[in-house]
Amino acid sequence: MRDPLLKRLFGHAEVVEILIRDMLPEDVGRIDFATLEKVGTELVGEALVRRYPDMLWTARTRDGTGRVLILTEFQGQQDRLMPLRTTIYSHLAVQELLRRTRPAPSPASIDVLRPLVIYHGPGAWRGPTSLDELFPRGIPREFRVVFRDAERGGSGAAVDLVGAMASLDRERSLAGTLAALGRLRQIAERTGDRLDRLLAECIGAWLVSKGRITKDQNREATTMTQVMTEYERSLEEWGSEKYAEGHAAALCRLAGRRFGEDAGERLADIFGTPPDSQRLARAEAAVIECSTAEELLRRVRGSSGG
């Protein structure tokens, strides 16, 4: 018997109902056979590879809360990989159902029946009929999140790569970032020069993207130790800059109180951004000793004028 004849026969809902009642009696009670509907069989995978199972049907569950998927394959020859094929088809069929149906059904409401392979080749079927038979060593049916949940479900190692990178990605504090970099340096030191260079390249680029070191600094850092050194240098420069900004703001407030708000604003313009360290030094004494705003501003400008 050839595939076209079988497809013609099993292309009718009444015949599919008989098939399910005969071959999957344990599933009959939850299917509303009045809602059986044949759907298109072009299934597109993530890599845009098209797959074509022979026949695909859907139906409502009897309680009206879910959808049932029924896959049938017509096979005229032995295929040892049939459990893998039918599994792929089933999963792609669910994906298409979620993609095409509006509103999209909840995954929990989808019930996939065991695929039915209608074998019409010579002799008895000799191949496996389940993934467990095909892959006796086991095949994963779940996955582990290895980045955001790294510290909660990590490897148990004192310092693990994914956990250290997750910490670095989450950290917002200066000290926390430094600690995460230290953990990555430990990993680099125990695994050799090649990984050290690779980590330095990737982590350095990440720090640049976050504005924590400059591109020039990153070019100088070829090991994780050097990356840490450049980050620490950035912290020192950042700290000095923030101190100067705070110092300048305090002097401008004092000038504003003594000589008026306009004097404080003009003094801020003279300091510049970032504040000029020599003008800050001159302003410390001048803001107390000068009698007028103009005298203060002249002294702070100094020989550089402006």
N, C-alpha and C positions, 0 to 999 in steps of 0.2 A: 504493500500500500504506500502510495507516495504522499509527500507533504501537501501538495495542492488539494487533494481530495480530503485529507484530514482537516486542513485549515477551513475548507468549505463546510464540512460537517460540524466542526467545533466552533464555527463562527456564529452559531445560534445560541441564544441565551438558554433555551430549553435544554440543549445538549450539555452545556456547561453546568447547569444545575444538576443534571443526572450524574455527570462526572464527579462533581464535588460530593454528592450524596453517597456515591459508590466508593470513592477513594479517600475522602476526608470526612467520614461521618462525625468525628468529634468536633468539627467546626460548623456543622449544619445549623445548630441552634442559634448562632449569633448572626446569621446572614439573612438579610431581607432580599430574597431572590427576585422579587418584583422590581427591584431597582438595579438589577444587573445591567451594566453598560460597557460595551467594548470601546476601548480608547486607543489612540494612536500609539504606535510602538517605537517611534524614533526617540531614543533617549540620548541625551548629550552629557558626556562626562566633563570634569573640570578642565581637561585639556582640549575641549571641543571635539573629542573623538565621538563619533556617532555609533551607537549600539542599537541593534534591532532584535529584541526578543520576538518570538513568533506571534504570540497573542497575549494581550493584557486586558483584563476586565476589572471593573470596580463595582462595588455595591455598598449600600448603606447597611449599618448594623441594625438589628431588629429594634433596638431601643432608640434608634435615631441619633445616637451621640457620636458615631464614628464612621470611618470609611474602611472597607475591606479591599485589599489588592489581591488579585488572583492572576498568577503568571503561568502560562502553559508553553512548553517547548515541544516541537515535533522533531524527533531524532532518528535518522535512518542508519546511524553507525555509532560504534562505541566512542565515547569521549571521556577519558579519565578525568579531565578537568571540569566536567559538567557541574559538580558542586560549586566550583569557583565561578563559573559562568552565570549560573542561576542566582548566586548571591549578588554578583555585580549587577545583574539586571534588576533584581528586587530593590537594591539600594538606589539605583538610578531612577527606578520608577517612583519611589517615595520622594526623591529629590524633585522630579518633574511635577508630581502632585502638589508639593508645597510651593513650587514656583508658579504653576499655572492657575491654581485655584484661587479665586477671590470671593470672600476673604480667605486667606490661607488657613487651612485647618491646623489645629494643634498637633504636633508630632505624637503626643500621647493618645490621640484619637485614631491613629492609623493602625490597622491590624493587617499584617502581611501573612497570608497563608503560605504553607510550604509549597514551593513551585511544583507543578505537575509536568513531568517529562514523559511524553507519549512516545515510547520507543517502538519502532516498527522495523528494526533491522534484523539480520539473521542471528539466531541463537538467543540465549538469555543474556540479560545485562550483566556484565562482569565487572564494571567499574564501581568506584565508591559512590555512595549516594548522600554523603554528608561531608562537611568540612573537617569534622573530627577524623573521619576515615582518610581523607585526602592529606591532612596535615596531622599525623599522629603525635607530633611533638607540640602541638598546640598552635593556635593562631590568635593574636590579640583581639579582644572584643571591647576593649576600652583603651583610654589613653591617659597619660599623666601630664598635668600642666607643669612645665619645668622652668618657668621664669617667674611669674608673679607669685606662685605658690612655692617657690624654691625652698625658702627657709622652713616652711611648714612641712613639706613632704620631700625634703632633700635626701642626699645620699647618705647622710650620717657622718660624712668626713668632717674633720675639724675645720677645714677650709675648702669649700667646693666652688668650682668656677661659676656655675649658674647662680648659686646663692650670692656670691660676691658681686656678680654683675647686677642681679636683682636689687641688692642693697644700694649699689651705686645709682641705679636708675630711680629708686624711690627717694634717696636722700635729698633733703633741701638745706640741711645745716652744713656749715663749713667743716666742723669737726667730724660729722658723720661721713661726708664725702672723703675726707682724708683717711678715715678708718677703712672705708671700702677700698680705696686705692691701695692701702697697706695690705689688705687681704689678697688683692690681685697680684701685688708684687710678690707675696709669699708663694703663690701658685707658680708664677713665672720663674722664681728662683729654684724651685724644686723640679721643674720640668725641662729646663734647658734653654739655650739661647734662641732657638727658632720660635718657640711659643712666646718667649719674652719680647722678641721683636714684633711679633704679630699682635700681641696684647697692647704693646706700646703704641703701635700704629692705630689700632681700632679705638682704644680708650682715649688716646690723645685727640683723635678726630672728634670723638664724642664731647670731650671737654671744650674743644674749640666751638662746637655747635651750640653749647650751652653758655658760651661767653666766659668760661672759667679760666682758660688760658688763651693766648693769642696764637695765630698761625705761625708767627716767627718762633715762638716758644716751642710749638709742636714740632717744627722742623729740626730743632736741636735735640729732641727727646727720642732716642732710639731704643731705650729700655724702660721698663716700668719704674725703676729707681729714678731715672731722669724725668719721667713723667711726673712722679711725686715731687721731685725737686722743683720743677717748673710750676706746679700747682701751689706749692708752699711759697714760692717767690711771688706768685700772683696775690696770695693772701697778704703778704707783707706790703706789697705795693697798694693793694686795695685798702688795707688798714691805714696806711699813711695818708692815702687820698681822703678816706672818710674822716680821719682826724683833722686834716686841713680844712675840709668843708665845714665841719662842726665848729672849728676855731674861727673861721671866717664869719660864719653865721652869728656867733656870739659877739664878735667885735662890731658887726653891723647893727645888731640890736642895741648895743651900748651906745654907738654913735647916734642911732635914732632917738634914744632916750635923751641924750645930751643936747643934740643939735636939730632934732626934728626928723621925721620919717624920711624926707627927701635925702638927707645926708646919709642915712643908712643904705638907701637904694643906690646912691652914687658911689658909695664906698664899695658895695658889692660889685659894681661894674668895673671898678679899678682893680679889684682882686682878680677878676677873670675866673674862667672855668677850665681846668681846676685852678684853685687859688694859687697865686704866685707867692712862694715861701718868703722871699725878701720883703715884699710889701706887707705880708702878715706880720713879720718881725717888726717893721717900722710902725705898723698900726698899733701894736700892743702898748707902746709908750705914748704915741701921739694922741690916741683917743682919750687919754687922761690929761696930758699936759697942754694940749691946744685949747685956745679960748673960743675959736670960731670953727664953723664947718669948713670954710675955705682953707684955713690954715691946716686943718687936719688932712684934707684931701691933697694939698700941695706936698706935705711931708710924706704921705703914703706913696704918692707917685714917684717921689725921689728924682734922681737924675734921669730916669727913663722918660719922664714927662708924660703927656697924654691928655 
